[in-house]
Amino acid sequence: MNDMKFWKLIPVVLLCVLTSCKDSLTTDLDNRTVAEGYYDSAQKIEQAVVGGYVDLRRALLANYAWLMYGEARTGDLTVTVNYQQAVATQKLTSDDRYVKQLTDWGYFYDVIKDANDLLNIINKADASILNNNQRNLFKGEALALKSSAYFYLARIWGDIPSAEKSNFGVRLSNQDAVKMAAAWALEAKGLLPWMLINDDGIESVSLTNIRFNKTAATSLLAQEQLWLGNGQNAYDVLNNTFTAATADSLSAFGLSVGADRRTEIPQNPLDEKVVRMPLERFNTIYPTGDTRRNMFNISTADNTATLIISNKDMLELLPLREINLLFAEAAWRGGHLSEAKTYLIKAAAGAKEDYSTLSETTFADALLTERRRMLPGTGQRVFDLIRFGKVSTFIPVFTEADVQNGAAYWPLSANSLKGNSLSQNSYWLSKN
């Protein structure tokens, strides 16, 4: 494998072996097998790793899903597709076929299936097939992929069914699902390297950016602990991992982008011709004088601002610029306000506001504002609103009672409700 080229040239035949190659993605998962004894080399096992990333990319990029679940749903970013308006106006039970596809969680369960199969393959592989470094890397990636998939499922849909053999199909509360995800992220963090090495034995920044690494697993775990309300746990994880000694080892994480045989997967997901921020919204979020306006190209003629993408080979999901924001939130929720302000000030370099005077009661709004400013295009906006209890504030079509009845989470497709103990949550049931 040579950096990112391998990832952009995965043959269609291989994708069909490693992923579902079917329209219905939540049923008959056990028929996706390969011949006994196929995985007899590290290279073939790495192909199985690739399959997990392919399905994660499809889960998040199909029909611009990560934005529809995030900034497009709040109107902070608009996507020039016909179903954008339905999503922005919260008509998530629309008959539009693309909206219906967004309510199907199949791709995420494909990622979990990929990861569990990969873990079985790794456990069966002896030392003649995998050396210790390969075993740790592939196992860490499988655990991180599974953790990420469950975390997305819980944040998008709330309660979800388990896909684990020990309790297959059992309804998991939102909190229980994230607790499981956090346990896998913690294990992955201990296995994954800071930097990945290519076939030439050289540390590869480009390869590290598109595969789970220690930085990404730590950030994922911190996010999960914050979702669970465990601020001190998140604070400890971050402090014990991101130290002065590791400062030069940190890496962003995202998805390799490019051609996919499925036409609903955009090759350039943040293309300025498609993904935009209305100029009125832009000026509200980034007031005049805020230097983060430089992250955008501004067109008064089109009345829009578009993100400047420095690396078009990947879609960042866990950018390095989020780390100080995670530290700030973890410190604040862990009762360390002074440190929290220090981290927020670092994260918010370029802001006009003076955050040194924040109090316990004003810190949350400032942090939420800075997450909105610093993380556009990562798909996290609605997840942040849920975690901070601000959904009805920024999606005013919902009352607090609506949120309590499940309005913040997405409705489930009919296909997703088959074969498990779940039913549509009360808010979206009333909209059918």
Secondary structure as GFF3:
##gff-version 3
##sequence-region A 1 432
A	DSSP	alpha_helix	5	8	.	.	.	ID=ss1
A	DSSP	alpha_helix	12	18	.	.	.	ID=ss2
A	DSSP	three_ten_helix	29	31	.	.	.	ID=ss3
A	DSSP	alpha_helix	42	61	.	.	.	ID=ss4
A	DSSP	three_ten_helix	62	64	.	.	.	ID=ss5
A	DSSP	alpha_helix	65	68	.	.	.	ID=ss6
A	DSSP	alpha_helix	71	74	.	.	.	ID=ss7
A	DSSP	beta_strand	78	79	.	.	.	ID=ss8
A	DSSP	alpha_helix	84	88	.	.	.	ID=ss9
A	DSSP	alpha_helix	97	102	.	.	.	ID=ss10
A	DSSP	alpha_helix	106	124	.	.	.	ID=ss11
A	DSSP	alpha_helix	132	157	.	.	.	ID=ss12
A	DSSP	beta_strand	160	161	.	.	.	ID=ss13
A	DSSP	three_ten_helix	165	167	.	.	.	ID=ss14
A	DSSP	beta_strand	171	172	.	.	.	ID=ss15
A	DSSP	alpha_helix	174	191	.	.	.	ID=ss16
A	DSSP	beta_strand	196	197	.	.	.	ID=ss17
A	DSSP	beta_strand	203	204	.	.	.	ID=ss18
A	DSSP	alpha_helix	205	209	.	.	.	ID=ss19
A	DSSP	alpha_helix	214	227	.	.	.	ID=ss20
A	DSSP	alpha_helix	231	241	.	.	.	ID=ss21
A	DSSP	three_ten_helix	244	249	.	.	.	ID=ss22
A	DSSP	beta_strand	253	256	.	.	.	ID=ss23
A	DSSP	beta_strand	275	278	.	.	.	ID=ss24
A	DSSP	alpha_helix	279	285	.	.	.	ID=ss25
A	DSSP	three_ten_helix	291	295	.	.	.	ID=ss26
A	DSSP	beta_strand	296	299	.	.	.	ID=ss27
A	DSSP	beta_strand	304	307	.	.	.	ID=ss28
A	DSSP	beta_strand	314	318	.	.	.	ID=ss29
A	DSSP	three_ten_helix	320	322	.	.	.	ID=ss30
A	DSSP	alpha_helix	323	333	.	.	.	ID=ss31
A	DSSP	alpha_helix	337	347	.	.	.	ID=ss32
A	DSSP	three_ten_helix	355	357	.	.	.	ID=ss33
A	DSSP	alpha_helix	360	374	.	.	.	ID=ss34
A	DSSP	alpha_helix	381	388	.	.	.	ID=ss35
A	DSSP	alpha_helix	391	394	.	.	.	ID=ss36
A	DSSP	alpha_helix	400	404	.	.	.	ID=ss37
A	DSSP	alpha_helix	426	429	.	.	.	ID=ss38
###
